[in-house]
Every structure is written in structure tokens, then in C-alpha cells.
């Protein structure tokens, strides 16, 4: 382990419930460390770690809630996420008492350098692509370790380990420039749409950061970009695309039920007649990049052909949870381009059904900056139900609420509370109903799944 960590006995996470933080917490726990942490509210993820994985988690932002075992800077490593407010009382305790704070990205970067890192970045698509890449390696003779940005349905976790493999699959997060801590052996970039403008200020600065990430790729490594993306600095070793010419492409798409068959071509390899285990044209695009990287890591075409139909995706990524008179889906999409991709795929799959989407905006700044884009994307649905903004780490901004999106919609739209949304759903008798967003709208998913399963 990196000398800066000094082999601590204990590791404490401020913001342990985040998907990236929880993967790190699990990694340290599996290696015998005593692990604890704080998060604002319980979730199925934190409760599983607390009750099944012997990770000590508390939900009160107060110094007194920190167990005694983690109060000494000599034997406790402190890891935090920038998503935790600076005013956090627990974080304040550690900073006042001689602890050296480490960002999650710093520690993940250190771990990525312990092997050959396969890093997938992008403002959307990176979680499914990363998870599929890890799945393909795990199902092959190559194997891998992986830090994922979502819960793999196949494996039921966001952390995969394999001591015999040199490969480390990492979701490269652009938030807070976290991905600039990584040193990829192979890097892929799926998208660079304007996002996190509270961090970057404008899209140009964000694209510049993606360029810096690409430049960190090993000299003898590889860089793959989605066709159409442009970066200064390091040149791409391949551009990938779907149904259009490219260095790497998937074409001859045909629908089988709600899934796609397609042919893969790239860098001298041809793999015809592949079947992807999850629906959505956007996921063929994600699979194209995952296959390209997996092949370079040593996975064989036959291993890819055998594994691909069994991929079950990522929780809250185009997840079909009930099928009957009403098809109920849930998705994590929280950026206009993500919403557009999800709704376009749904339209392609169910062209004759009414499509209702319930969307919870995430962050005041993102809503302020992208409200027109949200409205345009949501207009792909027949009806839009908006929850109020989930603030996460932010304080309210004057004049910024879900009404900014509603007033720009062309399709029927209304703003509902969570309780009113559940009541509204009780009256939906047919069509496709979707919940969408990165906030706490997921807390409604179990009740909605039960409701629509009875339809």
C-alpha cells in the first residue's frame, strides 16, 4: 500500500453511503481493516454493509457519533468525499484533531496504480460500460478487480476482487476532477456533454479536464473515444460507433424480443451475431466500447460471445421492474443527454404505448444551467411528472425549482410530491411508466414495483 497511508488499523469514511465510497469501504474491509463511517441517511446499500459486512455505520452528523476506535490520527485513515458539506460536524472533528484527510479519488488513484487500470470516463454511459467490461473480464480466463459506479445485477455489488488478475477496472468520475488521480493503461471516453458546471464553470473547461485525463493514459496503453468526440493532446487509438463507419463499430442491429443482436468489428477482429443481455440501443453503444477494451485485455471472441447474453446490467440503469398491462422502468438518468438516450430507447421498444416519466431533478445548479435541455429531453415522453429538486450538497438558489423545467415543456407536465406521485401511479392502467433521477426518487421504487406487478 502507498506509504502515505502508513498501513492504518482502521479506516473511517465521511460520506460512506456514496457508490464510490462504499466500494472503497468494502475493499478495505475485505483486507481485514476495521471500517466505519458516517452518512446522512440509511439506504439499502449502507444497511447491507452494516448488517452483513461488519462495517460500522452511523447516521448522525455529530462528533459524539464517531466510535472511539476511529478517534486517533495515528491508527485511522480518514477518507472523505467532496459531496459532504464543509460544515459537516464529523469532518470538522477530524480536521481539528490532526487527521490528514484523503479524498476518495486520491485513494482510488493509488489503488489503480497497483495493476493495469482499465478506466472508463464520460458524462453518461460510463457506469454500464464499466460494469459490462468488468463482467466480460470476470467471466473470462483474464479476471479482474473492479470499482464500479453502480450495483452490478449479476454480482450484487459495486466491488469485484481477483488477487490473480493484474487488471483493475475503474469508473473514472469527472466530478471534482476526480479522474485526474487515475493512470489508465487503457482509457475510454463515452461522452463529454456539459455537466458539473458548478465545478468547471463552462463546457470548455470540462473538456480540457477530459483531455488531461486522456493524457494520463500510459505511453504504451490505448485510448478509445466515441466517434465525434475531439480532444487536444494525446491522439485516440480508435473511435467507436454504432451503425456508422468507424475504427470500431457495431452494426447490422436487429431486435430479438426487447434485446439486440449485432455484429462487432474493430482493430482486426470480427465477432458476428452477438446477443446483448439488456435492452436499449444505447447499451449496444456501451457494449461496443466494453468489447473493444476487453479484447485488448486478452478476453477472446468466444468468451465474449458466451458471456454477453448473460449480462443483467446495473441497478437503476434501464431497469425493467414490472411487465404487464403497465411496463414499469427505473433509471438513474439525471442529465438531458442521458434522459434523451433512455426515452429514445423506450420509444423504439414500445412505439405504440403511452410513455409517462416521473423525473426528480438533481442539484439546483444543474437545473438552473440545463433546464431547457431537460425540457427538450423529457418532451420525448407523452406525460411528465416532476418532483421538486433533490439538493444533495447544495443550498437552494433563488428562483430555481422544478417549475423552470415545467414551463419549458411542450408535453403535459405537472409537479407532484412523492405522496401525490404514488397516488397518481395507482390510476395508471396501461402503457410505460418510468421513474428517473439521481436523488431519492429511488425510495419510491419498491412501492411502485409492487403496485405495477399487480396490473
N, C-alpha and C positions, 0 to 999 in steps of 0.2 A: 504494500500500500504506500502511496505517496507520503513522503516524510512530513509534509505539512499536517497530516492527520495524526501522526505520532501514536498510532495504534491505540486509540482510546478504548476504555472498557465499555463505555456507554455512549449512545448516540441519541440526541433529542432533536425533534423536528417541530419547528413552529410553522404550522400550516400542513400538518401531516396528511390531511384528507385529500389534497390535490392528487391528480392522477400520476403526475411525475414524482411528487414527493413520496407517495405511498409505495411506488415501485422501489425507490431507494431504501425506504424503511424496511421493506421485505428483504432486499438484498443483504443489508447489514444483519437482520435477524437470522437469516439462513446461515450466516457465517459466525454465529454464536455471540454476537454483541447483545447487550441489553438495550432495548429500543423503546423509547417513549415519545410522546408528542402531544401537541395541542391542535385542535381545530374548532372552528366556531360552532358547528352543528354536527350531530351524528348523521351518518349515511350508511347504507348497506355495506359499503366498502370499509369504512372505519370500524363498524361493528364486527365485521368478519375478522379484521386484523386483531381487534381487541379480544374477541371471544375464542377464536380458533388458532391464532398465530402468536399468542403471548406477547403482544405489543401493547404497552401501557398508554392508553389514550384518555385525555381529559378534554372537557368542552367548556371550561370556564376560563376566560381571559383574565387571570389573576395570578400574581406571583405565588400565592399560597397554594395554588393548584398544582404547582410543579413538584413532583415527588423528590424526596430528599436525595435519592441516588443520583440525580442529574444536576445537583447544585454546585458541583465542584468543577472549575475550569481545567483542573489537572487531569481529570479522567473522563471528561464528557466532551464529545464533539457536538457543536451546535450547527445545525443546518436549517436554513430558513428560505422561504420563497418571497420574492418581491411583491407578490399578491397580498401578503399580510400587511395591514396598515402600519405605518411607522409609529402610531400611537399605541400599538399593542402593549399591554402591561407585561405579558410574558417576555416578549422580545426585549422590552426595556430592562427587565430584571437581568437578563443575560449580558446585555451591553454594559450595564453599570457594575457588573461583578467580574470583569476581567476575561470574559469568554471572547474567543476570536470567532466571529460569525462567518460561515461559509454559505454562499448561495448554492441552491440545488444544482445550478448549471456548472459551478466550479467542480463539485464533487463528481457529477456525471462526466464532465470532461476528463477528469483524472482517470475514472474507470474506463472510459472509451480508449484511452491510450494503453490499456493493459492487453489489447489484442488488435485485430484488424477491424476497424469500425466501419459499418455499412450504415450511412446516415441519410435519412430521407427528410427533406425540408419542403416547405410550401405553405401558402396561406390556406389552402384546403387540399384534401386528398391524402395528406401525409400519414394520418393515423391508420386508415385502411391499407394503404400501400405498405407501411412499415409492418403492420400485423400480418399481412399476406406474405411478405418477404420472410419474416421470422417463421411463419408456418411452413413455407416451402423448404427452408433450411432444416427445420426441426423434423420434418417428415422424410428427409433425405439422409444419406450417409454423412453429410457435411456437419449437420448440427449447428447450434448457435446459442449464444446468450442474447437476451433482448430486454430493453427497457421501452415499453410501449406506452402510447398516449391514450390508450383505452383498454377496456377489458376484452380480451380475446374470448369469443364464444367457444372456440374449440378447447382452449386450455383453462378458461375460467379465471384468468389472472392477467396482470399487466407486466409480469416479470417472468422470463424464462431463463433457466440456467443450464449449462452443459460444460463441466470442467474440462472435457476432452476437446472442445472446439475453440479455435482462436478467434472466431468471428463474434463481433458484438453489434447487434442490430439496435440502432438508436433513432428514436424520433427526434429530429432536430428542430427545436422550437425557436421561432423568430421573436417571441415576446421578450422584451427586455434585452434583446440581442444575445439571448442565452446560447444560440448555436455557435457563437464565435468562441466558445470554450472547447469545441469539438475539433478533432483532427481526423477527418474521414479518410479511409482507404478507398472506398467508393462512395460518391455522393450523388444524390438525385434531387432535383427540384421540380415540384409538380405545378406550382402556381406562384405568382407574385402580385396578387391584387392588393389594392390599398387597404391596409388594416393596421391596427395598433398605432394610429396616428397620434395618440396621446404620448407615445414613446418616441416615434420617429418624426413627427411634425408634418411630413408630406411623403408621398409615394416615392419620390426620387431618393430620399434618404433611406427609405426601407429597401429599395432595390440595391442601393450601394452596399447595405449590410449583407444582402444575399450574395453580392459579388465577393465581399470579404470572406463569407462562409465558403464559397466555391474555391477561392484561392487557398484555403487551408487544406484542400484535398492533397494527398500525398503525390509527390512528383511522379511516381510510377503507378499511381492509382488511376481512377476513372471518374469522369463527371458526365452525368446524363441529365439533359434538360427536356422538358416538354417542348414540342415544336412551337415556335413563335416567341419563346422567351429569349431575351437578349441581355447579356452581361458583358461588362468590360473586364479585362484581366484574363484569367485562365480560359482557354478555349474548351468547349464541350467536346467530349469524345463520342457523343451520339445524341441525336434528338429523337424523341419518341412521339408517336401519334396513333390515332385510331382512324381507319378508313381514309387515309390520305398518305401519299408517299412520304417516307422518312427513313432515316438510318435504321430505326427500329419501329416496327409498326404491327398492329393487329388489324386484320381485315376479313372480308367475307363473313361478316357478322350475320348470324341467323338465330331466331328466337326459338327456344325449346321450353315450352311452358312459360315460366317467368325468368328463365335463365338464358344466357347467351352461349352459343358455340362460336368459335372464331379460329383463325389461323394466325400464327405468330411468325414474324420474320425479323432477323436482326443480327448484324455482325457475323454473317456467315452461317447462321443457324436457322433452320426452318422447323417449326412444330405445328403441323396441321391438326385441325379438328379437336381443339381444346374445349372443354366444358367448364365454365366458371360456376362455383357453388353458390354464389349470391347474385341477386338480381341487380339491374341497373346498368345502363350503358356507361355511365361514369366509372363504374367499377371495372369495366373492360380496360379503360384507360389506366386506372390504377394498377391493374394486373399486368399490363404491358411493361411498366417500369419495374415492378417487382420481379417479373420473369427475367428481364434483362440483367438485373443485379444478381439474381440467384444463379443464373448461368455462369456469370463471371466468377462467382464464389465456388463453383465446382458442382452445383446441382446438375444432374443430367436431364436431357429432354424427357426420357421415360419417367424419371422421378417426378418431374413437373406434371406430366400428363396424368399420372396416377393420383397425385395429391390434390390437384386443383378442384375437382368436383366436390371434395370433402370440406372445403373451406367454408366456414359458417359466419365469417365476418367479425364485426366488433359490436359490442353492446352500444345501442343508440346510434348506429350508423346504418340507415336504410333498413331498420329492423321491422319486419312484418310480425306482429304480435297476435293478431286475430284475423281469421279469414272466414267469411260467411256472407250474409247479406251486406254487412259492413266489413270492409278491409281496414284494419287499424294498423298504422305505422307510427314509429317514433324515430326521430333523428336529432343529432346534436348540432345541426347546421345553425350558424349564428352570424354568417357573413352573406351579403347578397349573392355572390357567385356560388356559394355552397347551396343556398336556397334554390337558386335557379337550376343548378345541376340536379338536385333531388326532385324538384317538382317536374322538371322536364322528363326525367326518367319515369316518374309516376304517370305522367300524361302518356308516355309511349306505351307503358304497360297496360293502362286502363283508359283508353281513349274515350270510351262511351260512358264513363261513370262520373258522377258529380264528385269533385275534389274539394274538400274542406280542410283548411290548415289552421291550427291554433299555434301562434308564434309568440314567444316571450323574448323581447329584445334584451341584449346583454350589454351593459355599460351605457352610461349617459353619453360619453364622448363618442362611442361608435354610432349610437343612434343619431346624435347631432350631425356627425360627419357623413353618414351614409343613408340617411332617411329616404332620399329619393331612390337610391338603389334598392333598398329593402322593399319599397312600394312596388317598383317595377318587377322585381322577382316574385313577390307574393301575388301579383296580378295573374300569374300563371295558374293560380287556383281559381275555383268558382266562388268561394266564400272565404273570408279571412277573419279570424278571431284573434284579437291581440290581448295579451296580458300586459300589465304595467312592467316597466323596465326593471330587470334584475341588476342591482347596483354593483354587486361584488365588492371591489376595493374602493369604489368611488363614492363621493358625496354628490347629492343632486345638483343639477345645473339649472338655473332659471330658464323657464320656457321650454325645457326639454322633457318630453314624456312621450308615451306611445301615440298620442294624438298627432305628432309630427308625421308619423307613417300613415296613420289612418286618413288624414286629409289629402294625401297624395295618391291614395288607391283609386283605381278605376272600377274595380270589382266591389261588391258589397262587403263592408267591414264594420266591425264593432269592437269595443274594448270591454272585456269582462274580467271579473275577479276569478280566482281559482274555483271558488264555490259555484259561481254562476256558470263557469265553463263545464263543470261536471253536470250540472243540471241541464245545460244545453245539449250535452252529448247524449243524455237519456232520450232525447227526442229524435236523434238521428237514426233512421231506419234502413238506409241503404247508401251505397257509394263508398268512397275512400275518405277516411278521416285520419289526419296526421297531427301529431304534436311535434314541436320543433323549437330548439333553443338550447343555450348552454348554461342557463341559470338553474332554478329549482323546479322548473316545469316537470322534470323527471319524477318528482314526488307524486305526480298525478298518474303516472303510467300504470302502476299496478291496478288502481281502481278502474281506469279506462279499459285495460286489458280484460278484466273480469266482466265489465259491462258489455263490451263488444263480442266477447266469446259466447255470450248468450243469444246474440242476434241470429 
